[in-house]
């Protein structure tokens, strides 16, 4: 029995499939569905859990080389929210691109972890290092 770390077996399974340069998506509650990409839906209620909660939980066991977010995230969220995401990513290179371009990466992802996050454009595409 697991006593610490990621306890969700589907998330553990998904993380074990990610290899060098593969991508994993941590998405907000409104993120579109892609039938060809495995989705682990852990949304419970508004903001439970949040994208940043999932990011914090996987960072100790998941090497992130780069992260991608929608440019629109910076346009609609407060400086405090933007800073929280930058701090959570720590030394990871964060790149912004139009939301429509970000969504083009999704079919190539190993999987999506869907949260209950209500922050607009809070979706992260994480490239493994």
Secondary structure as the mmCIF struct_conf table of DSSP 4:
data_model
#
loop_
_struct_conf.conf_type_id
_struct_conf.id
_struct_conf.beg_label_comp_id
_struct_conf.beg_label_asym_id
_struct_conf.beg_label_seq_id
_struct_conf.end_label_comp_id
_struct_conf.end_label_asym_id
_struct_conf.end_label_seq_id
BEND BEND1 UNK A 4 UNK A 5
HELX_RH_AL_P HELX_RH_AL_P1 UNK A 9 UNK A 17
TURN_TY1_P TURN_TY1_P1 UNK A 20 UNK A 21
STRN STRN1 UNK A 23 UNK A 27
TURN_TY1_P TURN_TY1_P2 UNK A 29 UNK A 30
HELX_LH_PP_P HELX_LH_PP_P1 UNK A 31 UNK A 33
TURN_TY1_P TURN_TY1_P3 UNK A 35 UNK A 36
BEND BEND2 UNK A 37 UNK A 37
STRN STRN2 UNK A 38 UNK A 41
STRN STRN3 UNK A 45 UNK A 45
TURN_TY1_P TURN_TY1_P4 UNK A 46 UNK A 47
STRN STRN4 UNK A 48 UNK A 48
BEND BEND3 UNK A 49 UNK A 49
HELX_RH_AL_P HELX_RH_AL_P2 UNK A 51 UNK A 59
TURN_TY1_P TURN_TY1_P5 UNK A 60 UNK A 61
STRN STRN5 UNK A 64 UNK A 70
TURN_TY1_P TURN_TY1_P6 UNK A 71 UNK A 71
HELX_RH_AL_P HELX_RH_AL_P3 UNK A 72 UNK A 76
BEND BEND4 UNK A 77 UNK A 77
HELX_RH_AL_P HELX_RH_AL_P4 UNK A 79 UNK A 89
TURN_TY1_P TURN_TY1_P7 UNK A 90 UNK A 91
BEND BEND5 UNK A 92 UNK A 92
STRN STRN6 UNK A 93 UNK A 97
HELX_RH_AL_P HELX_RH_AL_P5 UNK A 99 UNK A 102
HELX_RH_3T_P HELX_RH_3T_P1 UNK A 103 UNK A 108
BEND BEND6 UNK A 109 UNK A 110
STRN STRN7 UNK A 111 UNK A 114
BEND BEND7 UNK A 119 UNK A 119
TURN_TY1_P TURN_TY1_P8 UNK A 120 UNK A 121
STRN STRN8 UNK A 124 UNK A 128
#
